[in-house]
């Protein structure tokens, strides 16, 4: 088996008296879609920040492509595409300026692919970022995350607050295409129904601890009740006591 794209071992992170991650271990081999599910405050974003090298491990280890993302940020981040719920793009730029600005950071940037994404996302190249709707900003952020054809695509709550059409774009064709090309996708969400549609593997986290991490089909088989396979949300409720979406409100 090839070396995992992401390999986290015994990772613990505390903020004052709060333990955000409690001895978290998870490995993600290449070429699959990994859903990281849990309610707000469960530790999803904190884990992702360690994977991106934005936080240093207090104990345990984090390796991405076999590298320490804190020690080798350029080597790691040049191979990652990232889209977060906040998606803070420079509002004063036009769409075409954002594309030109972003391409300078990625030697593997694909101009033809970027233009294809712009057209398929119906983004006006002359539009100012600040005038775009939330859905259009998400599409612009996704274009920037994808145009250098990253080996690892990281999406942190990409669907939060977006309309169903934009969510379909992100969680349907795009994620599936990336994974089918042999790349790896990690996305966090509290919308477990959407995770269930696209994920190959699910890691369930609550209060900084991994409750469950396995192939989605394995999880389904583990949770049959009277011959019926429970939904991922039902499984989460059984494990945690409330749904991830309800806990988010």
N, C-alpha and C positions, 0 to 999 in steps of 0.2 A: 504494500500500500504506500502511495506517495506521501511525502511529508505534508502535514496539514497546512493550509493557507493561514489559518489562525490557530494558535495553540496557547491556551491560557491555563496556568496551573497554580492552584492554591492562592489565587489572588484575593487579597483583603485590602479594603480601603475604608478608612474612617474619616469623618469630618467632625471634629470635636468628639462628643459622646455618641454621635450617630454612626453606626456601622452600615455603610452604603453597599459594600460587597463583603461577603463572609465566606472566605475560603472557596472561591469560585474556580472551578476547573471545567473547561470545555475545549474540544478540538473540532475543527471544521475543515475536512478535506476539500480538495479542489472540485469545481464543476457541479455544485448543487446550490439550491436555494434554502437558506437557513432562516427560520422565523424565530425571533427573540420576543417572547410575549410576557406581558405582565402589566399591572396597573401603574399609574403615575407614582413615581417614588420607589418603584420596586428595585431599581438599580440598572435598568436597561441603558440609559444614556451614560451613566458612570462607566459601565463596562465598555461601551463604544468609545468613550474618550480615552480609555487606556489603550484600546486597539489602535486608535489614531495617533497615539503618542502625546496626547494633550495632558494626560495625567501620568505621573510616575508611580509604579507599583510600590506600595509601602511594604508589602510582603508577598511572596509568590513571584511568578514570572509571566510575561506576555511576549509572545513571538509572532510576528507576521511575516510570511515568506521566509521564516527561519531567522529573522532579524529582530533586534530590539527596536521598536518604533521610537523610543525616546533617544536612544543613542544614534540611530541612523534614520532620522526623519525624512531626508530627501529620498533615500533609496526606497523607503516604504511608501511615502505619500505619492510619489510619482507613479505608482502602480495601483493607486486606489482612486475610485470615484466616490464622492460623498455628497449626500443631500440630507439636510436636517429639516425638522418642522419649522424652525425659524427662518431658514433660507435667506439670510441677510445679504442681498445683492445691492450693489451701489446704485441707489435710485436715480442719480444724476446722469448715468450712462444710458445710451441707446442700446438696443439689443445687439446691433452689429458691432458697437464698440465693446460691449461685454465679451462677445465672441473673440474679437481680435486681441483684447487684453488677456483673456484666459489662455488662448492658444500659446502665448509666449512662455507659459510655465510648463508646458508638456511637449517634450520632443516627439512623442508618438501621436500628437494631435492629427486627426483625420478631417481635412477641410471638406471633402465630399460628404462624408458621413454627417458632419456638423450641419451642413446646409440641408441635407435630407431630413435631419431631425427638426431643424427650424421650420421647414415647410410642412412636415407632418404634424407639428405642434401648432401650426398656423400662427407663428410669431412674426409680427411686422418688424423688419429690421430697423426701421426708423423710429419705432416707439420707445419712449423713455421708460426705463424700468419702473419708475415711481407711478406711472400711469397704468401699469398692468394690474389686472385682477389677481387675487391670491392664486387662483388656478393657473393663470398665465405665468406668474412668477415661479410657481412650482415646475412648470414645463421648462422655463428658461434655466432654472437651477439644474434640472435633470439633463438638459442638453449639455451644460458645462460638465456635469459629472460623467457623461457617457462618451463625449466626443473624442477622448483620447483612448477609447477602447480599454478601460482599466481591467486588470486581472481580478480585482475585487471591487464590487460595488456595495457601498454601505449606505443604507437608507434608514434614518432615525425618525420614526413616526411620520413617514412621508404623506400619509393619507389624512392626517388630522386636520379637520376643518375644511376639507376639499369636497367638491361636488362629486357625485358618482362617476361622471364621465372622465374626470381627471384621475380619479382613483383607478378606474379601469385601465387608463393609459399606463399608469405607473406599475400597478400590480399584475396586469395582464401581459400584454404583448412585450413590453420592455424587459421585465424581469425574466420572463420565460426565454426570450431571445438571447439575453446575456448568458443565462445558464446553459442553454443549448449550444452555445459557442465554446463551452468548456471553461467559462469564467465562473466566478463564485459570487453569490449575492448573500449579504446579511442584512435583514431588515427587521427593525423593531416595531411593534404595534400593540395597541390594546384592542384592535378590531380583529378578534380571533376568527371570525367568519371569513375575512379576506385572507388571513394567513393560511387558513385551511385550503383555500383555492389554489395556492401557488407554491407552498413550501414543501420541500422534500423531507426536511428535518426540523423539529421544533424543540426549542429550549425554553422552558417555563421558569420564570424567576419571580420570587416574592420576598420582599424585605431583605434583599441582598443575598438570598440563598437560591441555589438551583434546586427546584422541586422535581424536575423531570427533564431529560434530554435524550431524545431518541428519534429514529426515523418516524415520520408521521404515521405510516401504516402500522408500525410496531405499537405506537401509542394507541391507535384505534383498536388494535387487537387486544391490548391490555385492558381496555375499558368497555367491554361488552356487558350489557345488562339485559337479561332475559332474551339474549340473541340479538339485541339491537346495539349498534355501535353508537356511542355517545358522540355528540359534536365536541369540538375543541373547547368551546365556551362551557359546555356542561362538565367537561373534564376539569377545567379550571375551577369552576364553582365547587366541584367535589373535593378538590385539593385545598382550595383557599377559603371557601365559604361565601364568596361573592364573585360576580363576574368582573372581568378586567375592565370592560367598558363602563359598568356602573361605578366601579371604584375610581374611575378617571374623573367623574363629574364632581 
